[in-house]
């Protein structure tokens, strides 16, 4: 698997989400800065980013 930092991928994804929504969360409220999200939400973004990375790298295919 290519080397990547799940936290950096998550931060990039979070920033892209904010860019697409005008900096608003799913409730239409301002998105907090990454450092203010809390560990649970940061971990959720990291897990999501890792899942996308695995998909892009083809690591979710049977036999891998």
PDB file of N, CA, C, O and CB in Angstrom:
ATOM      1  N   UNK A   1       0.848  -1.178   0.000  1.00  0.00           N
ATOM      2  CA  UNK A   1       0.000   0.000   0.000  1.00  0.00           C
ATOM      3  C   UNK A   1       0.888   1.234   0.000  1.00  0.00           C
ATOM      4  O   UNK A   1       1.888   1.293   0.716  1.00  0.00           O
ATOM      5  CB  UNK A   1      -0.962   0.002   1.219  1.00  0.00           C
ATOM      6  N   UNK A   2       0.520   2.202  -0.796  1.00  0.00           N
ATOM      7  CA  UNK A   2       1.284   3.437  -0.828  1.00  0.00           C
ATOM      8  C   UNK A   2       1.234   4.096   0.544  1.00  0.00           C
ATOM      9  O   UNK A   2       0.234   4.007   1.257  1.00  0.00           O
ATOM     10  CB  UNK A   2       0.743   4.393  -1.918  1.00  0.00           C
ATOM     11  N   UNK A   3       2.304   4.743   0.893  1.00  0.00           N
ATOM     12  CA  UNK A   3       2.366   5.421   2.183  1.00  0.00           C
ATOM     13  C   UNK A   3       1.515   6.684   2.152  1.00  0.00           C
ATOM     14  O   UNK A   3       1.626   7.497   1.234  1.00  0.00           O
ATOM     15  CB  UNK A   3       3.823   5.762   2.550  1.00  0.00           C
ATOM     16  N   UNK A   4       0.687   6.834   3.139  1.00  0.00           N
ATOM     17  CA  UNK A   4      -0.099   8.050   3.283  1.00  0.00           C
ATOM     18  C   UNK A   4      -0.440   8.216   4.754  1.00  0.00           C
ATOM     19  O   UNK A   4      -0.455   7.254   5.521  1.00  0.00           O
ATOM     20  CB  UNK A   4      -1.388   8.005   2.404  1.00  0.00           C
ATOM     21  N   UNK A   5      -0.706   9.428   5.120  1.00  0.00           N
ATOM     22  CA  UNK A   5      -1.053   9.745   6.503  1.00  0.00           C
ATOM     23  C   UNK A   5      -2.564   9.954   6.568  1.00  0.00           C
ATOM     24  O   UNK A   5      -3.072  10.937   6.029  1.00  0.00           O
ATOM     25  CB  UNK A   5      -0.277  11.017   7.018  1.00  0.00           C
ATOM     26  N   UNK A   6      -3.293   9.037   7.223  1.00  0.00           N
ATOM     27  CA  UNK A   6      -4.745   9.179   7.285  1.00  0.00           C
ATOM     28  C   UNK A   6      -5.209  10.521   7.849  1.00  0.00           C
ATOM     29  O   UNK A   6      -6.243  11.044   7.434  1.00  0.00           O
ATOM     30  CB  UNK A   6      -5.317   8.073   8.113  1.00  0.00           C
ATOM     31  N   UNK A   7      -4.460  11.073   8.781  1.00  0.00           N
ATOM     32  CA  UNK A   7      -4.849  12.362   9.346  1.00  0.00           C
ATOM     33  C   UNK A   7      -4.745  13.461   8.306  1.00  0.00           C
ATOM     34  O   UNK A   7      -5.625  14.318   8.225  1.00  0.00           O
ATOM     35  CB  UNK A   7      -3.984  12.702  10.557  1.00  0.00           C
ATOM     36  N   UNK A   8      -3.692  13.454   7.514  1.00  0.00           N
ATOM     37  CA  UNK A   8      -3.545  14.472   6.477  1.00  0.00           C
ATOM     38  C   UNK A   8      -4.608  14.296   5.396  1.00  0.00           C
ATOM     39  O   UNK A   8      -5.144  15.281   4.889  1.00  0.00           O
ATOM     40  CB  UNK A   8      -2.139  14.410   5.857  1.00  0.00           C
ATOM     41  N   UNK A   9      -4.915  13.053   5.040  1.00  0.00           N
ATOM     42  CA  UNK A   9      -5.996  12.812   4.080  1.00  0.00           C
ATOM     43  C   UNK A   9      -7.328  13.307   4.650  1.00  0.00           C
ATOM     44  O   UNK A   9      -8.121  13.923   3.938  1.00  0.00           O
ATOM     45  CB  UNK A   9      -6.087  11.303   3.726  1.00  0.00           C
ATOM     46  N   UNK A  10      -7.565  13.039   5.922  1.00  0.00           N
ATOM     47  CA  UNK A  10      -8.812  13.470   6.561  1.00  0.00           C
ATOM     48  C   UNK A  10      -8.911  14.990   6.597  1.00  0.00           C
ATOM     49  O   UNK A  10      -9.976  15.548   6.332  1.00  0.00           O
ATOM     50  CB  UNK A  10      -8.909  12.904   7.984  1.00  0.00           C
ATOM     51  N   UNK A  11      -7.825  15.655   6.919  1.00  0.00           N
ATOM     52  CA  UNK A  11      -7.822  17.124   6.933  1.00  0.00           C
ATOM     53  C   UNK A  11      -8.116  17.676   5.541  1.00  0.00           C
ATOM     54  O   UNK A  11      -8.852  18.653   5.401  1.00  0.00           O
ATOM     55  CB  UNK A  11      -6.466  17.661   7.439  1.00  0.00           C
ATOM     56  N   UNK A  12      -7.543  17.052   4.513  1.00  0.00           N
ATOM     57  CA  UNK A  12      -7.789  17.494   3.144  1.00  0.00           C
ATOM     58  C   UNK A  12      -9.248  17.288   2.767  1.00  0.00           C
ATOM     59  O   UNK A  12      -9.863  18.156   2.148  1.00  0.00           O
ATOM     60  CB  UNK A  12      -6.878  16.747   2.165  1.00  0.00           C
ATOM     61  N   UNK A  13      -9.799  16.141   3.139  1.00  0.00           N
ATOM     62  CA  UNK A  13     -11.205  15.856   2.847  1.00  0.00           C
ATOM     63  C   UNK A  13     -12.123  16.826   3.587  1.00  0.00           C
ATOM     64  O   UNK A  13     -13.099  17.316   3.020  1.00  0.00           O
ATOM     65  CB  UNK A  13     -11.550  14.405   3.228  1.00  0.00           C
ATOM     66  N   UNK A  14     -11.813  17.100   4.840  1.00  0.00           N
ATOM     67  CA  UNK A  14     -12.609  18.022   5.643  1.00  0.00           C
ATOM     68  C   UNK A  14     -12.573  19.422   5.031  1.00  0.00           C
ATOM     69  O   UNK A  14     -13.599  20.097   4.952  1.00  0.00           O
ATOM     70  CB  UNK A  14     -12.095  18.057   7.098  1.00  0.00           C
ATOM     71  N   UNK A  15     -11.400  19.847   4.604  1.00  0.00           N
ATOM     72  CA  UNK A  15     -11.261  21.160   3.972  1.00  0.00           C
ATOM     73  C   UNK A  15     -12.038  21.201   2.657  1.00  0.00           C
ATOM     74  O   UNK A  15     -12.676  22.208   2.349  1.00  0.00           O
ATOM     75  CB  UNK A  15      -9.769  21.491   3.727  1.00  0.00           C
ATOM     76  N   UNK A  16     -11.991  20.116   1.878  1.00  0.00           N
ATOM     77  CA  UNK A  16     -12.727  20.062   0.615  1.00  0.00           C
ATOM     78  C   UNK A  16     -14.234  20.117   0.869  1.00  0.00           C
ATOM     79  O   UNK A  16     -14.965  20.796   0.148  1.00  0.00           O
ATOM     80  CB  UNK A  16     -12.363  18.784  -0.168  1.00  0.00           C
ATOM     81  N   UNK A  17     -14.693  19.403   1.890  1.00  0.00           N
ATOM     82  CA  UNK A  17     -16.109  19.446   2.262  1.00  0.00           C
ATOM     83  C   UNK A  17     -16.503  20.887   2.588  1.00  0.00           C
ATOM     84  O   UNK A  17     -17.530  21.380   2.122  1.00  0.00           O
ATOM     85  CB  UNK A  17     -16.396  18.507   3.477  1.00  0.00           C
ATOM     86  N   UNK A  18     -15.685  21.545   3.384  1.00  0.00           N
ATOM     87  CA  UNK A  18     -15.957  22.932   3.740  1.00  0.00           C
ATOM     88  C   UNK A  18     -15.966  23.848   2.527  1.00  0.00           C
ATOM     89  O   UNK A  18     -16.770  24.776   2.441  1.00  0.00           O
ATOM     90  CB  UNK A  18     -14.937  23.420   4.737  1.00  0.00           C
ATOM     91  N   UNK A  19     -15.069  23.580   1.597  1.00  0.00           N
ATOM     92  CA  UNK A  19     -15.044  24.376   0.374  1.00  0.00           C
ATOM     93  C   UNK A  19     -16.299  24.196  -0.458  1.00  0.00           C
ATOM     94  O   UNK A  19     -16.780  25.142  -1.081  1.00  0.00           O
ATOM     95  CB  UNK A  19     -13.837  24.019  -0.452  1.00  0.00           C
ATOM     96  N   UNK A  20     -16.822  22.995  -0.467  1.00  0.00           N
ATOM     97  CA  UNK A  20     -18.025  22.693  -1.252  1.00  0.00           C
ATOM     98  C   UNK A  20     -19.301  23.209  -0.595  1.00  0.00           C
ATOM     99  O   UNK A  20     -20.305  23.424  -1.275  1.00  0.00           O
ATOM    100  CB  UNK A  20     -18.137  21.199  -1.467  1.00  0.00           C
ATOM    101  N   UNK A  21     -19.270  23.409   0.727  1.00  0.00           N
ATOM    102  CA  UNK A  21     -20.482  23.809   1.451  1.00  0.00           C
ATOM    103  C   UNK A  21     -20.429  25.249   1.960  1.00  0.00           C
ATOM    104  O   UNK A  21     -21.293  25.680   2.723  1.00  0.00           O
ATOM    105  CB  UNK A  21     -20.711  22.876   2.616  1.00  0.00           C
ATOM    106  N   UNK A  22     -19.415  25.980   1.533  1.00  0.00           N
ATOM    107  CA  UNK A  22     -19.281  27.345   2.029  1.00  0.00           C
ATOM    108  C   UNK A  22     -18.913  27.393   3.498  1.00  0.00           C
ATOM    109  O   UNK A  22     -19.236  28.352   4.200  1.00  0.00           O
ATOM    110  CB  UNK A  22     -20.558  28.101   1.806  1.00  0.00           C
ATOM    111  N   UNK A  23     -18.227  26.344   3.962  1.00  0.00           N
ATOM    112  CA  UNK A  23     -17.801  26.298   5.356  1.00  0.00           C
ATOM    113  C   UNK A  23     -18.911  25.952   6.336  1.00  0.00           C
ATOM    114  O   UNK A  23     -18.802  26.224   7.532  1.00  0.00           O
ATOM    115  CB  UNK A  23     -17.215  27.605   5.734  1.00  0.00           C
ATOM    116  N   UNK A  24     -19.974  25.353   5.827  1.00  0.00           N
ATOM    117  CA  UNK A  24     -21.113  24.988   6.686  1.00  0.00           C
ATOM    118  C   UNK A  24     -21.170  23.477   6.870  1.00  0.00           C
ATOM    119  O   UNK A  24     -20.808  22.722   5.968  1.00  0.00           O
ATOM    120  CB  UNK A  24     -22.446  25.505   6.085  1.00  0.00           C
ATOM    121  N   UNK A  25     -21.627  23.039   8.040  1.00  0.00           N
ATOM    122  CA  UNK A  25     -21.796  21.604   8.293  1.00  0.00           C
ATOM    123  C   UNK A  25     -23.156  21.145   7.784  1.00  0.00           C
ATOM    124  O   UNK A  25     -23.875  21.916   7.149  1.00  0.00           O
ATOM    125  CB  UNK A  25     -21.649  21.288   9.804  1.00  0.00           C
ATOM    126  N   UNK A  26     -23.506  19.907   8.057  1.00  0.00           N
ATOM    127  CA  UNK A  26     -24.772  19.359   7.555  1.00  0.00           C
ATOM    128  C   UNK A  26     -26.006  20.050   8.132  1.00  0.00           C
ATOM    129  O   UNK A  26     -27.105  19.910   7.595  1.00  0.00           O
ATOM    130  CB  UNK A  26     -24.842  17.887   7.862  1.00  0.00           C
ATOM    131  N   UNK A  27     -25.831  20.781   9.203  1.00  0.00           N
ATOM    132  CA  UNK A  27     -26.940  21.542   9.793  1.00  0.00           C
ATOM    133  C   UNK A  27     -26.999  22.977   9.279  1.00  0.00           C
ATOM    134  O   UNK A  27     -27.887  23.744   9.649  1.00  0.00           O
ATOM    135  CB  UNK A  27     -26.816  21.552  11.308  1.00  0.00           C
ATOM    136  N   UNK A  28     -26.050  23.327   8.427  1.00  0.00           N
ATOM    137  CA  UNK A  28     -25.989  24.698   7.930  1.00  0.00           C
ATOM    138  C   UNK A  28     -25.258  25.642   8.861  1.00  0.00           C
ATOM    139  O   UNK A  28     -25.276  26.856   8.659  1.00  0.00           O
ATOM    140  CB  UNK A  28     -27.366  25.211   7.696  1.00  0.00           C
ATOM    141  N   UNK A  29     -24.614  25.095   9.880  1.00  0.00           N
ATOM    142  CA  UNK A  29     -23.864  25.893  10.845  1.00  0.00           C
ATOM    143  C   UNK A  29     -22.404  25.974  10.404  1.00  0.00           C
ATOM    144  O   UNK A  29     -21.948  25.125   9.638  1.00  0.00           O
ATOM    145  CB  UNK A  29     -23.976  25.288  12.277  1.00  0.00           C
ATOM    146  N   UNK A  30     -21.669  26.973  10.870  1.00  0.00           N
ATOM    147  CA  UNK A  30     -20.253  27.068  10.521  1.00  0.00           C
ATOM    148  C   UNK A  30     -19.484  25.831  10.992  1.00  0.00           C
ATOM    149  O   UNK A  30     -19.680  25.340  12.104  1.00  0.00           O
ATOM    150  CB  UNK A  30     -19.640  28.335  11.132  1.00  0.00           C
ATOM    151  N   UNK A  31     -18.613  25.348  10.121  1.00  0.00           N
ATOM    152  CA  UNK A  31     -17.768  24.206  10.489  1.00  0.00           C
ATOM    153  C   UNK A  31     -16.662  24.662  11.432  1.00  0.00           C
ATOM    154  O   UNK A  31     -16.032  25.693  11.195  1.00  0.00           O
ATOM    155  CB  UNK A  31     -17.161  23.539   9.227  1.00  0.00           C
ATOM    156  N   UNK A  32     -16.421  23.904  12.498  1.00  0.00           N
ATOM    157  CA  UNK A  32     -15.301  24.249  13.374  1.00  0.00           C
ATOM    158  C   UNK A  32     -13.972  23.959  12.687  1.00  0.00           C
ATOM    159  O   UNK A  32     -13.911  23.191  11.727  1.00  0.00           O
ATOM    160  CB  UNK A  32     -15.394  23.475  14.698  1.00  0.00           C
ATOM    161  N   UNK A  33     -12.941  24.566  13.176  1.00  0.00           N
ATOM    162  CA  UNK A  33     -11.590  24.245  12.699  1.00  0.00           C
ATOM    163  C   UNK A  33     -11.301  22.787  13.060  1.00  0.00           C
ATOM    164  O   UNK A  33     -11.869  22.260  14.017  1.00  0.00           O
ATOM    165  CB  UNK A  33     -10.506  25.216  13.327  1.00  0.00           C
ATOM    166  N   UNK A  34     -10.434  22.146  12.309  1.00  0.00           N
ATOM    167  CA  UNK A  34     -10.084  20.742  12.526  1.00  0.00           C
ATOM    168  C   UNK A  34      -9.732  20.481  13.989  1.00  0.00           C
ATOM    169  O   UNK A  34     -10.217  19.516  14.581  1.00  0.00           O
ATOM    170  CB  UNK A  34      -8.911  20.340  11.624  1.00  0.00           C
ATOM    171  N   UNK A  35      -8.900  21.325  14.569  1.00  0.00           N
ATOM    172  CA  UNK A  35      -8.430  21.110  15.942  1.00  0.00           C
ATOM    173  C   UNK A  35      -9.545  21.212  16.978  1.00  0.00           C
ATOM    174  O   UNK A  35      -9.370  20.774  18.115  1.00  0.00           O
ATOM    175  CB  UNK A  35      -7.347  22.109  16.273  1.00  0.00           C
ATOM    176  N   UNK A  36     -10.673  21.776  16.609  1.00  0.00           N
ATOM    177  CA  UNK A  36     -11.804  21.936  17.531  1.00  0.00           C
ATOM    178  C   UNK A  36     -12.873  20.854  17.348  1.00  0.00           C
ATOM    179  O   UNK A  36     -13.889  20.881  18.043  1.00  0.00           O
ATOM    180  CB  UNK A  36     -12.433  23.306  17.341  1.00  0.00           C
ATOM    181  N   UNK A  37     -12.670  19.906  16.431  1.00  0.00           N
ATOM    182  CA  UNK A  37     -13.676  18.891  16.150  1.00  0.00           C
ATOM    183  C   UNK A  37     -13.879  17.899  17.285  1.00  0.00           C
ATOM    184  O   UNK A  37     -14.997  17.436  17.511  1.00  0.00           O
ATOM    185  CB  UNK A  37     -13.305  18.153  14.914  1.00  0.00           C
ATOM    186  N   UNK A  38     -12.839  17.577  17.981  1.00  0.00           N
ATOM    187  CA  UNK A  38     -12.893  16.525  18.988  1.00  0.00           C
ATOM    188  C   UNK A  38     -12.410  15.211  18.397  1.00  0.00           C
ATOM    189  O   UNK A  38     -12.467  15.000  17.185  1.00  0.00           O
ATOM    190  CB  UNK A  38     -14.318  16.373  19.543  1.00  0.00           C
ATOM    191  N   UNK A  39     -11.944  14.347  19.253  1.00  0.00           N
ATOM    192  CA  UNK A  39     -11.303  13.104  18.820  1.00  0.00           C
ATOM    193  C   UNK A  39     -12.249  12.182  18.055  1.00  0.00           C
ATOM    194  O   UNK A  39     -11.835  11.568  17.072  1.00  0.00           O
ATOM    195  CB  UNK A  39     -10.750  12.372  20.016  1.00  0.00           C
ATOM    196  N   UNK A  40     -13.493  12.070  18.475  1.00  0.00           N
ATOM    197  CA  UNK A  40     -14.427  11.156  17.816  1.00  0.00           C
ATOM    198  C   UNK A  40     -14.676  11.560  16.368  1.00  0.00           C
ATOM    199  O   UNK A  40     -14.651  10.711  15.478  1.00  0.00           O
ATOM    200  CB  UNK A  40     -15.750  11.109  18.577  1.00  0.00           C
ATOM    201  N   UNK A  41     -14.914  12.837  16.123  1.00  0.00           N
ATOM    202  CA  UNK A  41     -15.192  13.304  14.764  1.00  0.00           C
ATOM    203  C   UNK A  41     -13.931  13.264  13.918  1.00  0.00           C
ATOM    204  O   UNK A  41     -13.991  12.899  12.743  1.00  0.00           O
ATOM    205  CB  UNK A  41     -15.769  14.728  14.786  1.00  0.00           C
ATOM    206  N   UNK A  42     -12.793  13.630  14.488  1.00  0.00           N
ATOM    207  CA  UNK A  42     -11.537  13.522  13.739  1.00  0.00           C
ATOM    208  C   UNK A  42     -11.289  12.072  13.323  1.00  0.00           C
ATOM    209  O   UNK A  42     -10.901  11.806  12.186  1.00  0.00           O
ATOM    210  CB  UNK A  42     -10.351  14.049  14.583  1.00  0.00           C
ATOM    211  N   UNK A  43     -11.510  11.148  14.238  1.00  0.00           N
ATOM    212  CA  UNK A  43     -11.320   9.728  13.923  1.00  0.00           C
ATOM    213  C   UNK A  43     -12.282   9.286  12.822  1.00  0.00           C
ATOM    214  O   UNK A  43     -11.897   8.519  11.939  1.00  0.00           O
ATOM    215  CB  UNK A  43     -11.524   8.862  15.185  1.00  0.00           C
ATOM    216  N   UNK A  44     -13.521   9.759  12.863  1.00  0.00           N
ATOM    217  CA  UNK A  44     -14.485   9.408  11.826  1.00  0.00           C
ATOM    218  C   UNK A  44     -14.007   9.888  10.453  1.00  0.00           C
ATOM    219  O   UNK A  44     -14.112   9.151   9.472  1.00  0.00           O
ATOM    220  CB  UNK A  44     -15.862  10.011  12.150  1.00  0.00           C
ATOM    221  N   UNK A  45     -13.488  11.100  10.376  1.00  0.00           N
ATOM    222  CA  UNK A  45     -12.948  11.609   9.108  1.00  0.00           C
ATOM    223  C   UNK A  45     -11.730  10.795   8.675  1.00  0.00           C
ATOM    224  O   UNK A  45     -11.560  10.525   7.486  1.00  0.00           O
ATOM    225  CB  UNK A  45     -12.571  13.104   9.238  1.00  0.00           C
ATOM    226  N   UNK A  46     -10.883  10.403   9.623  1.00  0.00           N
ATOM    227  CA  UNK A  46      -9.702   9.599   9.295  1.00  0.00           C
ATOM    228  C   UNK A  46     -10.105   8.228   8.750  1.00  0.00           C
ATOM    229  O   UNK A  46      -9.533   7.757   7.767  1.00  0.00           O
ATOM    230  CB  UNK A  46      -8.807   9.430  10.534  1.00  0.00           C
ATOM    231  N   UNK A  47     -11.082   7.595   9.381  1.00  0.00           N
ATOM    232  CA  UNK A  47     -11.555   6.284   8.922  1.00  0.00           C
ATOM    233  C   UNK A  47     -12.162   6.414   7.522  1.00  0.00           C
ATOM    234  O   UNK A  47     -11.925   5.568   6.660  1.00  0.00           O
ATOM    235  CB  UNK A  47     -12.600   5.694   9.917  1.00  0.00           C
ATOM    236  N   UNK A  48     -12.931   7.456   7.300  1.00  0.00           N
ATOM    237  CA  UNK A  48     -13.522   7.672   5.979  1.00  0.00           C
ATOM    238  C   UNK A  48     -12.438   7.905   4.930  1.00  0.00           C
ATOM    239  O   UNK A  48     -12.503   7.346   3.835  1.00  0.00           O
ATOM    240  CB  UNK A  48     -14.490   8.864   6.013  1.00  0.00           C
ATOM    241  N   UNK A  49     -11.448   8.721   5.257  1.00  0.00           N
ATOM    242  CA  UNK A  49     -10.359   8.985   4.315  1.00  0.00           C
ATOM    243  C   UNK A  49      -9.576   7.715   4.021  1.00  0.00           C
ATOM    244  O   UNK A  49      -9.181   7.478   2.879  1.00  0.00           O
ATOM    245  CB  UNK A  49      -9.421  10.064   4.866  1.00  0.00           C
ATOM    246  N   UNK A  50      -9.350   6.900   5.039  1.00  0.00           N
ATOM    247  CA  UNK A  50      -8.641   5.636   4.850  1.00  0.00           C
ATOM    248  C   UNK A  50      -9.443   4.708   3.932  1.00  0.00           C
ATOM    249  O   UNK A  50      -8.864   4.030   3.082  1.00  0.00           O
ATOM    250  CB  UNK A  50      -8.381   4.952   6.213  1.00  0.00           C
ATOM    251  N   UNK A  51     -10.745   4.672   4.093  1.00  0.00           N
ATOM    252  CA  UNK A  51     -11.592   3.836   3.241  1.00  0.00           C
ATOM    253  C   UNK A  51     -11.504   4.286   1.781  1.00  0.00           C
ATOM    254  O   UNK A  51     -11.432   3.451   0.880  1.00  0.00           O
ATOM    255  CB  UNK A  51     -13.055   3.882   3.725  1.00  0.00           C
ATOM    256  N   UNK A  52     -11.510   5.584   1.547  1.00  0.00           N
ATOM    257  CA  UNK A  52     -11.395   6.090   0.181  1.00  0.00           C
ATOM    258  C   UNK A  52     -10.019   5.746  -0.390  1.00  0.00           C
ATOM    259  O   UNK A  52      -9.911   5.323  -1.541  1.00  0.00           O
ATOM    260  CB  UNK A  52     -11.631   7.621   0.142  1.00  0.00           C
ATOM    261  N   UNK A  53      -8.973   5.926   0.411  1.00  0.00           N
ATOM    262  CA  UNK A  53      -7.623   5.592  -0.053  1.00  0.00           C
ATOM    263  C   UNK A  53      -7.535   4.121  -0.431  1.00  0.00           C
ATOM    264  O   UNK A  53      -6.959   3.784  -1.466  1.00  0.00           O
ATOM    265  CB  UNK A  53      -6.579   5.925   1.026  1.00  0.00           C
ATOM    266  N   UNK A  54      -8.095   3.244   0.388  1.00  0.00           N
ATOM    267  CA  UNK A  54      -8.067   1.812   0.089  1.00  0.00           C
ATOM    268  C   UNK A  54      -8.834   1.509  -1.199  1.00  0.00           C
ATOM    269  O   UNK A  54      -8.414   0.669  -1.995  1.00  0.00           O
ATOM    270  CB  UNK A  54      -8.657   1.008   1.260  1.00  0.00           C
ATOM    271  N   UNK A  55      -9.945   2.186  -1.395  1.00  0.00           N
ATOM    272  CA  UNK A  55     -10.730   1.985  -2.617  1.00  0.00           C
ATOM    273  C   UNK A  55      -9.942   2.444  -3.845  1.00  0.00           C
ATOM    274  O   UNK A  55      -9.865   1.730  -4.844  1.00  0.00           O
ATOM    275  CB  UNK A  55     -12.073   2.745  -2.530  1.00  0.00           C
ATOM    276  N   UNK A  56      -9.367   3.626  -3.764  1.00  0.00           N
ATOM    277  CA  UNK A  56      -8.604   4.179  -4.882  1.00  0.00           C
ATOM    278  C   UNK A  56      -7.401   3.296  -5.210  1.00  0.00           C
ATOM    279  O   UNK A  56      -7.063   3.114  -6.380  1.00  0.00           O
ATOM    280  CB  UNK A  56      -8.140   5.608  -4.559  1.00  0.00           C
ATOM    281  N   UNK A  57      -6.762   2.751  -4.186  1.00  0.00           N
ATOM    282  CA  UNK A  57      -5.595   1.893  -4.389  1.00  0.00           C
ATOM    283  C   UNK A  57      -5.973   0.465  -4.749  1.00  0.00           C
ATOM    284  O   UNK A  57      -5.097  -0.366  -4.990  1.00  0.00           O
ATOM    285  CB  UNK A  57      -4.740   1.889  -3.149  1.00  0.00           C
ATOM    286  N   UNK A  58      -7.261   0.174  -4.788  1.00  0.00           N
ATOM    287  CA  UNK A  58      -7.709  -1.165  -5.155  1.00  0.00           C
ATOM    288  C   UNK A  58      -7.491  -2.200  -4.080  1.00  0.00           C
ATOM    289  O   UNK A  58      -7.372  -3.387  -4.382  1.00  0.00           O
ATOM    290  CB  UNK A  58      -7.021  -1.600  -6.385  1.00  0.00           C
ATOM    291  N   UNK A  59      -7.436  -1.776  -2.829  1.00  0.00           N
ATOM    292  CA  UNK A  59      -7.166  -2.702  -1.732  1.00  0.00           C
ATOM    293  C   UNK A  59      -8.432  -3.301  -1.141  1.00  0.00           C
ATOM    294  O   UNK A  59      -8.347  -4.129  -0.234  1.00  0.00           O
ATOM    295  CB  UNK A  59      -6.393  -2.002  -0.650  1.00  0.00           C
ATOM    296  N   UNK A  60      -9.589  -2.913  -1.622  1.00  0.00           N
ATOM    297  CA  UNK A  60     -10.847  -3.454  -1.126  1.00  0.00           C
ATOM    298  C   UNK A  60     -11.364  -4.595  -1.997  1.00  0.00           C
ATOM    299  O   UNK A  60     -12.456  -5.115  -1.770  1.00  0.00           O
ATOM    300  CB  UNK A  60     -11.887  -2.356  -1.047  1.00  0.00           C
ATOM    301  N   UNK A  61     -10.578  -4.973  -2.984  1.00  0.00           N
ATOM    302  CA  UNK A  61     -10.987  -6.055  -3.870  1.00  0.00           C
ATOM    303  C   UNK A  61     -10.712  -7.405  -3.213  1.00  0.00           C
ATOM    304  O   UNK A  61      -9.759  -7.535  -2.444  1.00  0.00           O
ATOM    305  CB  UNK A  61     -10.256  -5.955  -5.223  1.00  0.00           C
ATOM    306  N   UNK A  62     -11.532  -8.405  -3.507  1.00  0.00           N
ATOM    307  CA  UNK A  62     -11.308  -9.738  -2.937  1.00  0.00           C
ATOM    308  C   UNK A  62      -9.896 -10.237  -3.221  1.00  0.00           C
ATOM    309  O   UNK A  62      -9.365 -10.054  -4.316  1.00  0.00           O
ATOM    310  CB  UNK A  62     -12.331 -10.731  -3.490  1.00  0.00           C
ATOM    311  N   UNK A  63      -9.306 -10.864  -2.224  1.00  0.00           N
ATOM    312  CA  UNK A  63      -7.960 -11.404  -2.377  1.00  0.00           C
ATOM    313  C   UNK A  63      -6.857 -10.428  -2.074  1.00  0.00           C
ATOM    314  O   UNK A  63      -5.682 -10.736  -2.272  1.00  0.00           O
ATOM    315  CB  UNK A  63      -7.785 -11.902  -3.741  1.00  0.00           C
ATOM    316  N   UNK A  64      -7.213  -9.263  -1.601  1.00  0.00           N
ATOM    317  CA  UNK A  64      -6.176  -8.261  -1.273  1.00  0.00           C
ATOM    318  C   UNK A  64      -6.175  -7.963   0.188  1.00  0.00           C
ATOM    319  O   UNK A  64      -5.377  -7.149   0.651  1.00  0.00           O
ATOM    320  CB  UNK A  64      -6.384  -6.969  -2.057  1.00  0.00           C
TER     321      UNK A  64
END
